[in-house]
Amino acid sequence: MSTAIVSAPLFKRIHDAMLANPHVPDRQVHIEASEEGRVVLKGNVHSFFEKQMAQEGIRRIDGVEMIDNRLKVNWK
C-alpha cells in the first residue's frame, strides 16, 4: 500500500487497518483517499473474499465516508 491523498491521521488509520488484516495481501493493495472521506482501493487480490475483506477492514474507520473497491481478483 502506498499512494495517499489525505490527511496523515486518516491515511495512517486506513494503512494500519490494512496491515492488521490477515485476509488481505497488503503489498498488492493501493489506497487513495480524499479529505472528504472517499477511499479508493486498487490493486490485485487472489479471491473475492480478499476483495471483500479489504473493504470491510476499513468500513468503520472514523473519517471513511465512501469506499470505491476497484480491486481485481486474479485466480493464480
Biopython code that builds the backbone (N, CA, C, O; Angstrom):
import numpy as np
from Bio.PDB.StructureBuilder import StructureBuilder

atoms = [
    (1, "MET", "N", (0.854, -1.174, 0.000)),
    (1, "MET", "CA", (0.000, 0.000, 0.000)),
    (1, "MET", "C", (0.888, 1.220, 0.000)),
    (1, "MET", "O", (1.873, 1.298, 0.733)),
    (2, "SER", "N", (0.521, 2.168, -0.834)),
    (2, "SER", "CA", (1.416, 3.298, -0.870)),
    (2, "SER", "C", (0.735, 4.624, -1.114)),
    (2, "SER", "O", (0.891, 5.530, -0.297)),
    (3, "THR", "N", (-0.007, 4.790, -2.183)),
    (3, "THR", "CA", (-0.466, 6.119, -2.549)),
    (3, "THR", "C", (-1.499, 6.670, -1.591)),
    (3, "THR", "O", (-2.340, 5.942, -1.065)),
    (4, "ALA", "N", (-1.416, 7.981, -1.375)),
    (4, "ALA", "CA", (-2.383, 8.617, -0.490)),
    (4, "ALA", "C", (-2.552, 10.078, -0.849)),
    (4, "ALA", "O", (-1.584, 10.789, -1.120)),
    (5, "ILE", "N", (-3.794, 10.509, -0.845)),
    (5, "ILE", "CA", (-4.113, 11.925, -0.990)),
    (5, "ILE", "C", (-5.076, 12.193, 0.159)),
    (5, "ILE", "O", (-6.292, 12.167, -0.032)),
    (6, "VAL", "N", (-4.549, 12.447, 1.333)),
    (6, "VAL", "CA", (-5.394, 12.540, 2.516)),
    (6, "VAL", "C", (-4.572, 13.081, 3.675)),
    (6, "VAL", "O", (-3.342, 13.098, 3.627)),
    (7, "SER", "N", (-5.254, 13.514, 4.695)),
    (7, "SER", "CA", (-4.538, 13.924, 5.896)),
    (7, "SER", "C", (-3.852, 12.706, 6.496)),
    (7, "SER", "O", (-4.394, 11.602, 6.445)),
    (8, "ALA", "N", (-2.692, 12.891, 7.049)),
    (8, "ALA", "CA", (-1.903, 11.778, 7.572)),
    (8, "ALA", "C", (-2.649, 10.925, 8.585)),
    (8, "ALA", "O", (-2.547, 9.700, 8.512)),
    (9, "PRO", "N", (-3.391, 11.494, 9.524)),
    (9, "PRO", "CA", (-4.048, 10.636, 10.514)),
    (9, "PRO", "C", (-5.039, 9.641, 9.887)),
    (9, "PRO", "O", (-5.060, 8.478, 10.291)),
    (10, "LEU", "N", (-5.854, 10.063, 8.919)),
    (10, "LEU", "CA", (-6.801, 9.149, 8.293)),
    (10, "LEU", "C", (-6.051, 8.084, 7.498)),
    (10, "LEU", "O", (-6.369, 6.899, 7.602)),
    (11, "PHE", "N", (-5.066, 8.490, 6.711)),
    (11, "PHE", "CA", (-4.307, 7.505, 5.939)),
    (11, "PHE", "C", (-3.641, 6.503, 6.870)),
    (11, "PHE", "O", (-3.629, 5.306, 6.582)),
    (12, "LYS", "N", (-3.089, 6.973, 7.976)),
    (12, "LYS", "CA", (-2.423, 6.062, 8.920)),
    (12, "LYS", "C", (-3.409, 5.062, 9.485)),
    (12, "LYS", "O", (-3.082, 3.883, 9.618)),
    (13, "ARG", "N", (-4.616, 5.510, 9.821)),
    (13, "ARG", "CA", (-5.619, 4.583, 10.354)),
    (13, "ARG", "C", (-6.000, 3.542, 9.303)),
    (13, "ARG", "O", (-6.144, 2.362, 9.624)),
    (14, "ILE", "N", (-6.165, 3.969, 8.055)),
    (14, "ILE", "CA", (-6.501, 3.033, 6.980)),
    (14, "ILE", "C", (-5.347, 2.061, 6.749)),
    (14, "ILE", "O", (-5.550, 0.851, 6.656)),
    (15, "HIS", "N", (-4.148, 2.600, 6.658)),
    (15, "HIS", "CA", (-2.957, 1.779, 6.421)),
    (15, "HIS", "C", (-2.772, 0.756, 7.536)),
    (15, "HIS", "O", (-2.518, -0.418, 7.263)),
    (16, "ASP", "N", (-2.897, 1.187, 8.778)),
    (16, "ASP", "CA", (-2.736, 0.277, 9.912)),
    (16, "ASP", "C", (-3.795, -0.821, 9.896)),
    (16, "ASP", "O", (-3.496, -1.973, 10.209)),
    (17, "ALA", "N", (-5.025, -0.476, 9.535)),
    (17, "ALA", "CA", (-6.093, -1.476, 9.470)),
    (17, "ALA", "C", (-5.804, -2.506, 8.386)),
    (17, "ALA", "O", (-6.046, -3.697, 8.579)),
    (18, "MET", "N", (-5.291, -2.056, 7.255)),
    (18, "MET", "CA", (-4.962, -2.992, 6.178)),
    (18, "MET", "C", (-3.806, -3.911, 6.573)),
    (18, "MET", "O", (-3.823, -5.104, 6.273)),
    (19, "LEU", "N", (-2.805, -3.349, 7.244)),
    (19, "LEU", "CA", (-1.681, -4.174, 7.691)),
    (19, "LEU", "C", (-2.115, -5.212, 8.718)),
    (19, "LEU", "O", (-1.577, -6.319, 8.746)),
    (20, "ALA", "N", (-3.077, -4.866, 9.558)),
    (20, "ALA", "CA", (-3.540, -5.778, 10.599)),
    (20, "ALA", "C", (-4.512, -6.835, 10.070)),
    (20, "ALA", "O", (-4.817, -7.798, 10.774)),
    (21, "ASN", "N", (-4.993, -6.668, 8.854)),
    (21, "ASN", "CA", (-5.972, -7.584, 8.286)),
    (21, "ASN", "C", (-5.253, -8.818, 7.723)),
    (21, "ASN", "O", (-4.538, -8.710, 6.726)),
    (22, "PRO", "N", (-5.433, -9.980, 8.344)),
    (22, "PRO", "CA", (-4.721, -11.185, 7.889)),
    (22, "PRO", "C", (-5.258, -11.742, 6.567)),
    (22, "PRO", "O", (-4.646, -12.635, 5.982)),
    (23, "HIS", "N", (-6.381, -11.229, 6.099)),
    (23, "HIS", "CA", (-7.011, -11.757, 4.889)),
    (23, "HIS", "C", (-6.663, -10.982, 3.625)),
    (23, "HIS", "O", (-7.153, -11.311, 2.545)),
    (24, "VAL", "N", (-5.824, -9.959, 3.747)),
    (24, "VAL", "CA", (-5.532, -9.099, 2.601)),
    (24, "VAL", "C", (-4.022, -9.033, 2.369)),
    (24, "VAL", "O", (-3.266, -8.723, 3.289)),
    (25, "PRO", "N", (-3.577, -9.328, 1.130)),
    (25, "PRO", "CA", (-2.146, -9.181, 0.824)),
    (25, "PRO", "C", (-1.806, -7.697, 0.665)),
    (25, "PRO", "O", (-1.929, -7.142, -0.427)),
    (26, "ASP", "N", (-1.380, -7.062, 1.755)),
    (26, "ASP", "CA", (-1.240, -5.604, 1.811)),
    (26, "ASP", "C", (-0.308, -5.008, 0.771)),
    (26, "ASP", "O", (-0.508, -3.858, 0.378)),
    (27, "ARG", "N", (0.684, -5.722, 0.314)),
    (27, "ARG", "CA", (1.601, -5.143, -0.674)),
    (27, "ARG", "C", (0.954, -5.019, -2.042)),
    (27, "ARG", "O", (1.505, -4.361, -2.924)),
    (28, "GLN", "N", (-0.189, -5.629, -2.237)),
    (28, "GLN", "CA", (-0.855, -5.588, -3.533)),
    (28, "GLN", "C", (-2.055, -4.644, -3.534)),
    (28, "GLN", "O", (-2.751, -4.541, -4.544)),
    (29, "VAL", "N", (-2.307, -3.966, -2.440)),
    (29, "VAL", "CA", (-3.438, -3.051, -2.346)),
    (29, "VAL", "C", (-2.917, -1.624, -2.200)),
    (29, "VAL", "O", (-2.092, -1.332, -1.334)),
    (30, "HIS", "N", (-3.417, -0.746, -3.065)),
    (30, "HIS", "CA", (-3.041, 0.664, -3.019)),
    (30, "HIS", "C", (-4.260, 1.469, -2.599)),
    (30, "HIS", "O", (-5.385, 1.180, -3.006)),
    (31, "ILE", "N", (-4.022, 2.472, -1.787)),
    (31, "ILE", "CA", (-5.108, 3.271, -1.227)),
    (31, "ILE", "C", (-5.007, 4.700, -1.737)),
    (31, "ILE", "O", (-3.931, 5.298, -1.735)),
    (32, "GLU", "N", (-6.130, 5.234, -2.171)),
    (32, "GLU", "CA", (-6.244, 6.659, -2.470)),
    (32, "GLU", "C", (-7.407, 7.158, -1.634)),
    (32, "GLU", "O", (-8.449, 6.507, -1.560)),
    (33, "ALA", "N", (-7.235, 8.301, -1.009)),
    (33, "ALA", "CA", (-8.306, 8.829, -0.171)),
    (33, "ALA", "C", (-8.326, 10.350, -0.257)),
    (33, "ALA", "O", (-7.295, 10.995, -0.450)),
    (34, "SER", "N", (-9.512, 10.899, -0.110)),
    (34, "SER", "CA", (-9.649, 12.353, -0.123)),
    (34, "SER", "C", (-9.990, 12.831, 1.275)),
    (34, "SER", "O", (-10.379, 12.039, 2.133)),
    (35, "GLU", "N", (-9.846, 14.108, 1.498)),
    (35, "GLU", "CA", (-10.172, 14.674, 2.809)),
    (35, "GLU", "C", (-11.663, 14.566, 3.105)),
    (35, "GLU", "O", (-12.077, 14.640, 4.262)),
    (36, "GLU", "N", (-12.474, 14.389, 2.050)),
    (36, "GLU", "CA", (-13.916, 14.244, 2.252)),
    (36, "GLU", "C", (-14.291, 12.833, 2.703)),
    (36, "GLU", "O", (-15.456, 12.574, 3.002)),
    (37, "GLY", "N", (-13.318, 11.916, 2.755)),
    (37, "GLY", "CA", (-13.579, 10.572, 3.245)),
    (37, "GLY", "C", (-13.838, 9.539, 2.170)),
    (37, "GLY", "O", (-14.253, 8.423, 2.481)),
    (38, "ARG", "N", (-13.602, 9.883, 0.901)),
    (38, "ARG", "CA", (-13.765, 8.909, -0.184)),
    (38, "ARG", "C", (-12.467, 8.126, -0.306)),
    (38, "ARG", "O", (-11.394, 8.705, -0.470)),
    (39, "VAL", "N", (-12.574, 6.797, -0.222)),
    (39, "VAL", "CA", (-11.409, 5.924, -0.293)),
    (39, "VAL", "C", (-11.542, 5.028, -1.519)),
    (39, "VAL", "O", (-12.598, 4.443, -1.759)),
    (40, "VAL", "N", (-10.463, 4.927, -2.292)),
    (40, "VAL", "CA", (-10.426, 4.056, -3.455)),
    (40, "VAL", "C", (-9.382, 2.978, -3.196)),
    (40, "VAL", "O", (-8.231, 3.281, -2.881)),
    (41, "LEU", "N", (-9.787, 1.723, -3.329)),
    (41, "LEU", "CA", (-8.866, 0.599, -3.200)),
    (41, "LEU", "C", (-8.550, 0.093, -4.599)),
    (41, "LEU", "O", (-9.457, -0.189, -5.382)),
    (42, "LYS", "N", (-7.263, -0.023, -4.914)),
    (42, "LYS", "CA", (-6.828, -0.507, -6.224)),
    (42, "LYS", "C", (-5.770, -1.577, -6.032)),
    (42, "LYS", "O", (-5.096, -1.624, -5.003)),
    (43, "GLY", "N", (-5.634, -2.428, -7.023)),
    (43, "GLY", "CA", (-4.609, -3.461, -6.980)),
    (43, "GLY", "C", (-5.194, -4.815, -7.286)),
    (43, "GLY", "O", (-6.273, -4.925, -7.869)),
    (44, "ASN", "N", (-4.474, -5.850, -6.886)),
    (44, "ASN", "CA", (-4.871, -7.226, -7.177)),
    (44, "ASN", "C", (-4.925, -8.048, -5.907)),
    (44, "ASN", "O", (-4.084, -7.902, -5.020)),
    (45, "VAL", "N", (-5.914, -8.906, -5.829)),
    (45, "VAL", "CA", (-6.044, -9.864, -4.738)),
    (45, "VAL", "C", (-6.297, -11.237, -5.352)),
    (45, "VAL", "O", (-6.511, -11.346, -6.559)),
    (46, "HIS", "N", (-6.273, -12.289, -4.529)),
    (46, "HIS", "CA", (-6.381, -13.653, -5.038)),
    (46, "HIS", "C", (-7.791, -14.232, -5.012)),
    (46, "HIS", "O", (-8.029, -15.297, -5.582)),
    (47, "SER", "N", (-8.732, -13.543, -4.358)),
    (47, "SER", "CA", (-10.095, -14.086, -4.281)),
    (47, "SER", "C", (-11.093, -12.971, -4.010)),
    (47, "SER", "O", (-10.726, -11.871, -3.595)),
    (48, "PHE", "N", (-12.366, -13.280, -4.254)),
    (48, "PHE", "CA", (-13.414, -12.319, -3.935)),
    (48, "PHE", "C", (-13.505, -12.111, -2.414)),
    (48, "PHE", "O", (-13.896, -11.038, -1.954)),
    (49, "PHE", "N", (-13.149, -13.124, -1.656)),
    (49, "PHE", "CA", (-13.119, -12.999, -0.198)),
    (49, "PHE", "C", (-12.120, -11.918, 0.223)),
    (49, "PHE", "O", (-12.441, -11.062, 1.047)),
    (50, "GLU", "N", (-10.901, -11.957, -0.345)),
    (50, "GLU", "CA", (-9.898, -10.948, -0.014)),
    (50, "GLU", "C", (-10.367, -9.557, -0.427)),
    (50, "GLU", "O", (-10.129, -8.583, 0.288)),
    (51, "LYS", "N", (-11.030, -9.460, -1.572)),
    (51, "LYS", "CA", (-11.554, -8.176, -2.033)),
    (51, "LYS", "C", (-12.551, -7.618, -1.022)),
    (51, "LYS", "O", (-12.494, -6.440, -0.670)),
    (52, "GLN", "N", (-13.461, -8.465, -0.559)),
    (52, "GLN", "CA", (-14.473, -8.032, 0.410)),
    (52, "GLN", "C", (-13.841, -7.702, 1.761)),
    (52, "GLN", "O", (-14.234, -6.729, 2.405)),
    (53, "MET", "N", (-12.877, -8.494, 2.192)),
    (53, "MET", "CA", (-12.238, -8.262, 3.487)),
    (53, "MET", "C", (-11.445, -6.954, 3.489)),
    (53, "MET", "O", (-11.367, -6.284, 4.518)),
    (54, "ALA", "N", (-10.868, -6.589, 2.368)),
    (54, "ALA", "CA", (-10.154, -5.307, 2.282)),
    (54, "ALA", "C", (-11.131, -4.162, 2.523)),
    (54, "ALA", "O", (-10.827, -3.213, 3.246)),
    (55, "GLN", "N", (-12.285, -4.263, 1.922)),
    (55, "GLN", "CA", (-13.308, -3.224, 2.075)),
    (55, "GLN", "C", (-13.869, -3.206, 3.494)),
    (55, "GLN", "O", (-13.988, -2.144, 4.106)),
    (56, "GLU", "N", (-14.207, -4.361, 4.006)),
    (56, "GLU", "CA", (-14.799, -4.428, 5.351)),
    (56, "GLU", "C", (-13.811, -4.001, 6.422)),
    (56, "GLU", "O", (-14.209, -3.488, 7.467)),
    (57, "GLY", "N", (-12.522, -4.211, 6.167)),
    (57, "GLY", "CA", (-11.499, -3.852, 7.144)),
    (57, "GLY", "C", (-11.363, -2.355, 7.383)),
    (57, "GLY", "O", (-10.820, -1.931, 8.403)),
    (58, "ILE", "N", (-11.858, -1.551, 6.439)),
    (58, "ILE", "CA", (-11.740, -0.098, 6.615)),
    (58, "ILE", "C", (-13.093, 0.598, 6.734)),
    (58, "ILE", "O", (-13.149, 1.801, 6.987)),
    (59, "ARG", "N", (-14.166, -0.138, 6.558)),
    (59, "ARG", "CA", (-15.516, 0.446, 6.537)),
    (59, "ARG", "C", (-15.840, 1.285, 7.775)),
    (59, "ARG", "O", (-16.464, 2.339, 7.653)),
    (60, "ARG", "N", (-15.436, 0.846, 8.934)),
    (60, "ARG", "CA", (-15.831, 1.536, 10.177)),
    (60, "ARG", "C", (-14.777, 2.498, 10.706)),
    (60, "ARG", "O", (-14.894, 2.984, 11.831)),
    (61, "ILE", "N", (-13.767, 2.775, 9.924)),
    (61, "ILE", "CA", (-12.742, 3.722, 10.367)),
    (61, "ILE", "C", (-13.339, 5.122, 10.355)),
    (61, "ILE", "O", (-13.955, 5.545, 9.377)),
    (62, "ASP", "N", (-13.145, 5.822, 11.450)),
    (62, "ASP", "CA", (-13.656, 7.182, 11.574)),
    (62, "ASP", "C", (-13.064, 8.058, 10.472)),
    (62, "ASP", "O", (-11.844, 8.152, 10.337)),
    (63, "GLY", "N", (-13.920, 8.690, 9.693)),
    (63, "GLY", "CA", (-13.472, 9.561, 8.608)),
    (63, "GLY", "C", (-13.691, 8.952, 7.233)),
    (63, "GLY", "O", (-13.665, 9.670, 6.234)),
    (64, "VAL", "N", (-13.908, 7.635, 7.159)),
    (64, "VAL", "CA", (-14.184, 6.978, 5.886)),
    (64, "VAL", "C", (-15.677, 7.113, 5.611)),
    (64, "VAL", "O", (-16.504, 6.586, 6.356)),
    (65, "GLU", "N", (-16.015, 7.821, 4.538)),
    (65, "GLU", "CA", (-17.417, 8.063, 4.193)),
    (65, "GLU", "C", (-17.894, 7.188, 3.036)),
    (65, "GLU", "O", (-19.063, 6.804, 2.992)),
    (66, "MET", "N", (-17.000, 6.871, 2.099)),
    (66, "MET", "CA", (-17.373, 6.079, 0.934)),
    (66, "MET", "C", (-16.176, 5.256, 0.479)),
    (66, "MET", "O", (-15.046, 5.745, 0.481)),
    (67, "ILE", "N", (-16.419, 4.003, 0.087)),
    (67, "ILE", "CA", (-15.346, 3.132, -0.394)),
    (67, "ILE", "C", (-15.654, 2.727, -1.826)),
    (67, "ILE", "O", (-16.727, 2.200, -2.117)),
    (68, "ASP", "N", (-14.710, 2.976, -2.713)),
    (68, "ASP", "CA", (-14.798, 2.553, -4.107)),
    (68, "ASP", "C", (-13.804, 1.403, -4.261)),
    (68, "ASP", "O", (-12.600, 1.626, -4.388)),
    (69, "ASN", "N", (-14.317, 0.180, -4.247)),
    (69, "ASN", "CA", (-13.467, -1.007, -4.265)),
    (69, "ASN", "C", (-13.189, -1.406, -5.715)),
    (69, "ASN", "O", (-14.024, -2.028, -6.371)),
    (70, "ARG", "N", (-12.011, -1.041, -6.198)),
    (70, "ARG", "CA", (-11.609, -1.357, -7.565)),
    (70, "ARG", "C", (-10.582, -2.483, -7.621)),
    (70, "ARG", "O", (-9.874, -2.641, -8.615)),
    (71, "LEU", "N", (-10.508, -3.254, -6.559)),
    (71, "LEU", "CA", (-9.575, -4.373, -6.522)),
    (71, "LEU", "C", (-9.976, -5.398, -7.573)),
    (71, "LEU", "O", (-11.160, -5.656, -7.789)),
    (72, "LYS", "N", (-8.969, -5.980, -8.226)),
    (72, "LYS", "CA", (-9.203, -7.008, -9.232)),
    (72, "LYS", "C", (-8.806, -8.358, -8.667)),
    (72, "LYS", "O", (-7.793, -8.484, -7.978)),
    (73, "VAL", "N", (-9.609, -9.359, -8.964)),
    (73, "VAL", "CA", (-9.342, -10.704, -8.493)),
    (73, "VAL", "C", (-8.567, -11.457, -9.577)),
    (73, "VAL", "O", (-9.022, -11.584, -10.713)),
    (74, "ASN", "N", (-7.382, -11.953, -9.197)),
    (74, "ASN", "CA", (-6.562, -12.788, -10.071)),
    (74, "ASN", "C", (-6.531, -14.175, -9.476)),
    (74, "ASN", "O", (-6.066, -14.350, -8.349)),
    (75, "TRP", "N", (-7.005, -15.147, -10.187)),
    (75, "TRP", "CA", (-7.159, -16.510, -9.681)),
    (75, "TRP", "C", (-5.893, -17.342, -9.777)),
    (75, "TRP", "O", (-6.000, -18.568, -9.824)),
    (76, "LYS", "N", (-4.733, -16.775, -9.808)),
    (76, "LYS", "CA", (-3.499, -17.534, -9.969)),
    (76, "LYS", "C", (-3.175, -18.363, -8.772)),
    (76, "LYS", "O", (-2.160, -19.060, -8.760)),
]
sb = StructureBuilder()
sb.init_structure("model")
sb.init_model(0)
sb.init_chain("A")
sb.init_seg("    ")
for serial, (resi, resn, name, xyz) in enumerate(atoms, 1):
    if name == "N":
        sb.init_residue(resn, " ", resi, " ")
    sb.init_atom(name, np.array(xyz, "f"), 0.0, 1.0, " ", f" {name:<3s}", serial, name[0])
structure = sb.get_structure()
